[in-house]
């Protein structure tokens, strides 16, 4: 009688579910010291810059016109650090995937966790979830420090004023959206330098070359949309805060969707 054999390798492989994927990606992110150095840098630079800008505003307050005083947006000024927190945490998101391509670790990841799109989705969710409380705490610290500095010129700022709390919350959500954008760019370009440059051009560069565009067009650029998110007072050339946030979320979703399609179709 011929012996019958069975290949039992498939049955002995561990089954990877969604929870396992999230745990694996969170472990990779949190165990890197560079992650927490970057987070600390984002917080320190953002709060420090907000303080410097508010000090500069106080120093030139007496030379400003009455119209400039009336149009001054203290909340937006205090939350100037949102722009830089977004760039720094977005760069962290870039490295979260490009470093795996550089080291070849991405092949191990895709071998251990079948379903490449699921890996990217887990990375996006973890990065966005991590960025939100960090950005929210940074915004609150910047707001209260800015209020203390600007009080030297009797500038009124409080969380109870219309639009202030929304600006703080929307700013934190926008930073989360930029981390997703950074991850998407990293998945598309797969090189840290190239993807980080693309992210910085999208956020900071768009505020420069956007000046050459009509106001109706440039308000949809990432840098201008991000600026609109923290605005309390209506400003010409900027979208309303809610629309600005929707634009930023849209950029993040499109970038990750494009990266997901490429990751599923090309070699690791």
NORVEN-V837889 format. One record per helix or strand. SS is the DSSP state (A for helix, B for strand). FROM is the first residue (numbers start at 1). TO is the last residue. If there is no record, write none. Layout:
# NORVEN-V837889
SS;FROM;TO / SS;FROM;TO
This chain:
# NORVEN-V837889
A;9;12 / A;18;30 / A;33;59 / A;61;63 / A;66;71 / A;74;78 / A;81;103 / A;105;112 / A;116;153 / A;164;189 / A;192;212 / A;215;218 / A;222;229 / A;241;265
